Amino acid sequence: MFTKVLFFILFLCLLPLSFSELIGQSYALSDSNSFKTTLESNNLCSTFDISPEKYSFLKANEGILVLDLYIKFTPEIESQSNLQLYINDELVKYKALSGYFMKETLEFKDFQNGRTIVFLENYRDQNVLQLKICGYVSGSVYELEMLPGSKIGSFKMPYFSGKGDFSKSLEKTLFLVDETVKVGLALENEGYIPANVTLTYNHFDVNTEIKMLGGIVSYIGLADTTNPVNITYYFKSKTDKYFLIPPARVEYTYDNYKFVELSNPIIVNAKNYLDDIDCEMSISKVEYSLKEKAEITVGCYNKSSEVKEFNLLVKVDDKEIMNNNITMASKAINELEFKYSFDNFDTKKVCGEMYFNENIKKLNCAEFYFSESVDSYTLYIIGFIIIVLLAIFIYYQFFL
């Protein structure tokens, strides 16, 4: 009996060492509803609820809201097996490390020694938290199981996944081949503690497209919570085409877990010469009162290094309201404004066309309409109220 008790005590002592521990307020996912799916069931969903009271208390603690999930794949191999996470019936999406899109599944490659950490800060403004985990098992993996240690919590940790926290910017996206282009990288830690980061300007090599001209292309050091990390480098294009400037990459480790974040990718257009001219149609709003005039603006720009001439035709439905010959200086922007008065209550569509070098380019269309003003309705309502009050007065004075 003593031997069994001793082994049990040793087991309890060793259990916390099985997993790394995030320090903060958290709730363990219920053992009574542990997620497990096999080939026999093929797919299975388990639901875990955190009461509004518990969720409110959890959010009141300072920290970043995350899901710390441990999953055992049997056998531990790459396959088509995956998991999907739902928060309040909304599918959780997160950044992928390839393709630069939002992923919808967790696969074997997304786990580090059976563990993955998913940021849930986007759900902090919700009042309740219901987590649903759905597993899908393929023929090569015959079991997925959620292990003890899985939890949801708010933890004082670094955080670079907020909107704009890690961004790449270019001073221009349309430029000449061999023209020097400046790129800026900004990394901001919106978390609660500093992190030692490794920041590199690209997720993969693009030397076939560009030639580096200097600047700072990497940073290894501390990213604290007060001062953003900013680096700048320069390049020029070697090709005359559209191509992708890949996202930058940052790595950091917290609680023995390696996080990898990607910034935004950027599509650029390098040309041997700039000859772009274009116009865009816009209106100040969609609904106008009868007393107003619809305000229509056509903004034209000339990105080329030459003076450009073209004819601009604008119509509201079939009525021509502008037909002008336009001359624009090099690298200039010109806005043409005109107004349209009330005609009838039908929805109006304003469209345009550009004529240049025997070519025709259709502009985007915009719609607007006129309606009776709020003031008119207000007078009707006030008049109706006065009539009702007068009727009530007469009734009580003469008929009761």
N, C-alpha and C positions, 0 to 999 in steps of 0.2 A: 504493500500500500504506500509506504514511504517513498519507494522508487518511482511510482506513478506520479505522486504529487510533485517530486523533484523534477521529473521530466516536463510536467505541465508548467511549473514555474519557469523553467528554462525556455520553454516554447513562448510563453508570454513575454519574456525578456528579449528574445530574438526577433519576435514579430515586428516591432517598430523598425528594425534594421532592414526589413525586406524592401522597404520603399523609402525614397527621399520624402522629406516632410516640408511642405510649404508652411511658413509660419504666419498664422492669421486666423480670423474667424471663419469656420467652414462647417459644412454639414455633410456627413457621410451618406452616400447613396444606400438605401435600405437593403440589408442583407436578405430580408424576406422576399424581396422582389428583384433579386440579382438577375442581371441579364445573361442569358445563355441560349444559344441556338445551335442546332446540329443539322446534319444532312437530312435527317428524318423530317424535320420541320422546314428546312431550307431557308426560311426567313421568319423572323420573330421580332416583335416590338415589346419593350417593357417601359412602363411609365413610372416616374419618380416625382412626387409632389413635395414642394416646400410651401408651408402655409404662409399666408400673407404676413402674419406676425413675425415668423422666423425670417422671411425674406426681407422685411422692413428692417429688422434688427441687423441682419447680415450687411445690408447696404449702408447702414449707419456707421459701420466701422470703416475707417480709412483703408483703402486698398483697391486693387484692380480685380474685377470680377472675372474668374476663370473656372473652367471645368478641368479638373485633374483626373484623367481617365486611364485606367489600367485594363488592358484587354489581352487575353491569351489566345493566340492563333495556334490551332493544332492541325497539322504540323506547322512550324514557323517557316513558311515559305511565301514567296510572291504568288499571288493568284488573283482571281476576279472577286474574291470575297471582300466585302467592305461593310462599313457602318454608316448610317445617317443619323444626325442629331436634330431634334426638333425642340425648340423652346416656345412654349405656348402655341403649339401647332404650326409654328413658322420654321421652315427648314433653315438650319444654321449653315452659313457660307463663310469661307475663309480663303485667304490668299494662297494660291498654288505657287510652287517654285518653278514651274515651267508653263509656258503658254500665257502667262500674265492674265489669268482670269480667276474668278471666284470658284473654288471647288465646292462640291456638294457632298462628297463622300470622304470617309477616313479609310485608308488602305493600310496594308502591312508596312509599306515604306514610310508612312506618316508617323509611325511609332518608334520610339527609342527604347530598346529593351522592354517592349510591351507597354510603354507609357507615352501619352500625348497630352499636351496642354493646349486648350482652345480658349481664346479670349472671348468673353461674353459681355464686354462693356457696352455694346450696342443695345443690350436688353436691360440696362440699368434703370431706365425710366419707366419700366413696366411695374405694375403693382403686385403681380403674382408671378410665380416661377414654376412651371411644369416642364420637366425634362422627359423627352421620349427618345429612347435609343432603339434603332432598328438595325438588325444585322442580316446580311445576305451571304449565304455560304455556297461556294462552288464545289465542284467535284474533287478538287485537289486539297482543299481545306475542309475538314469534316466537323470542326467545332470552333465556335467563338464564345468566349466566356469573359464576363466582367469580373475582375478580381477585387479583393478587399483593398482598401486604400483609395478607391475612387471617391471623389468628393467634388462639391461645388463650394467656392468660398471667395472672400475678398482678402487679398494678400498684398502686403507692402513690398512691391517688386518694381523693377524697371518696366517701362511701357513705351513702345515706339510704334504702335499700331493704330493710333488715332488718326483722324483725318488731317492730312498735312504734316504729320509728325516726321515723315521721312519722304522727302520729295526731291525730284530732279527738275531743273528748269533751264531753258535755253533762251538766250536773248532774241533769237529768231528761229523760225522753223522753215522758212524759205530763204535760200541763200545760193550764192554762186559757188561753183566748183573752185577750189583753192582759196576761198574766202575764209578768214579766221572766224570761228564761232566760239563764243564763251558759254560754258556750262557751269551751273552752280548746284551743289548738293547741300541740303540742309537736313540735319538730324536733331530732333528735339525729344528729350526724355520727359514724358508727361506722367511718369510713375512716381514712386515715393523714395527710391534709393538710387544711387549712381550705379552705373554698369561699365565694365571694361569691354569696349567694343572693337571690332575689326571692320572697318568700313572700306569698301572698294568701289571704284567708280562704275564698274560693269559687272553684270551677272555672268556674262560670257564674253569672249574676245570678239571684237568686230574690226580687226585691222584690215580686213578685205574691203571695208567700206570707207574707213576714215584713216587719217594720219594724225597721230597725237603731236601737239605742238608745245606741250609744256604745262606747267601748273602743278597742282597737288591732286594726285589720283587715288590716294589712300590715306587712311588715318587709323592708327592703333593707339588707343588710350582711353581715358575716362570720359564718359558722357554723363554729366551730373544733371540735376533737375532744375538748374537755374540758367545755365548758359548753353544755347544750342551749338552744335558742332557744324561749322560751315567750311567747305572746301571748294576750290574753283580750278577748273582746267580748261584747256583750249584744244580745238581740233580743226581740221579742214577736210572736206569731202574729196574722195578720189574718184567718185563716180557720178554720173549725171542721171539720177533717178530718185524715186522715193525709196527710203529705207528706214529701218528701225534703229533708234538709239536705245539700247536695252536698259532696263532698270539697274540702279545701283544695288549693292548688297551689303547688309550689315549682319554680323554675327555677335552673339553674346551668350554667356552661360549664367543661369540662375538655378539654384537648387539642383545642381548636377544635370540640368536639362539645357541642351543647346538650342537657342532660338535663332531662326534665320528669317530676316525680313527683306522684302524687295520694295524699292521705290516704284514710281510710275514709269512706264516706258513712254517714249515720245516718237511719233512718226514725223520725219522731216523730208523735205524736197530740195535736192540739190540740182541746180541747172547750170548749163554752160552760159546761158543768158536769161535774164528775167524779162518776160513779155506778158505777164499776167495783167489783165484788166477785168474788172467785174463790177456789178452793181447788185445791191440788195434792197428789197422792199420791206418797209416796216410801217406800222401804224401806232399811234400813241395808246389806243385802247380799242376794245372790241365794240362796246356799247356807247352810243352817244344820245343825248337828249335832242329834242326837236330844235332847241335854241342853240345848239352847238354846231360846229363844222368839223367833219372828220379830218384829222391831221395826218397826212400821208407824207412819208419821207423816203426818198430814194438816195441811198448812200453809194457813191461810186469811188473806186480806188484804182490807181495806176501804179503797180509795183515795178514797172519796167524802168529802164534808164533812158527811155525815149518819150517824146510827146506823142500822145495817142488821140485820134479822132474817131468818133463813132456817133451813130444816131440812136437816141433813146426814145422809145414809144411806151407810153403808159395809158392803160384803159381801165375804167371802172365798168365792169360788165362789157357792153359793146360801145360805151361812150368814150371817145378819145379825149383825154384831159391834158395830154402832154405829148409833143412830138418835136424834139429839139436836137440840133446838132451840137455835140459836146466836144470840146477840146480840153484835154487835161495835161498838165505839165508832168514831167517825170517824177515818180514817187510821190504822188499827190493824192489827197482825199478830198472829195467834193460831195456835199449834201444838198439835195434839191428838195424843197418843201413846198407843198401845195395843199389846199383845203377843198373839201367836197361837202356841199350843202345837202340838206334833207330833200329827198326826192319822193321816196315811198318807204314802207316798212319792210320791203323785201331785203334779204341779206345781200350785201354788196360784195363783189369780189374784185379786188384791184390786182392787176397783173402787168407785167412789163416785158419788153423785148429789146435787145441790143443788136444793132446792125453794124458790123465792121469787117473790112477786108472780105466782102462778099460772104460773110458768115452771119448766122443768126444764133443768138443765145437767149433762151427764155429765162426770165427771172422768176423767183419764187412768188407765189400769189399770197395775198392776205385777205381776210374777210372781216367785215364790220357791219353794223346795222344801227338803225335809229329806233328809239322807243320814246313813248310819252314820258315827260320828265316826272321826277318824284314830286315836284312842287304841285303839279296838276292833281295827282292823286291825293296829296295832302289836303288841298282845298275841298275835294269831294268828301273826304273823310270828315273834316271839320264841319262841313255843311250837314252831313248825315247825322252827326252827333247832336248838333243844334236842333235839328228837326225832331229827333227822338226825345230830347230833354223837354222841348216845347210841348210835345204830345203828352208826356207824362204830367207836366204842370197843368195842362188844360183838363186832363182826366181827373186829377185830384181836386181841382177847384170847382168843377161844374158837374161831375157825374158821381161823386161820392157823397 
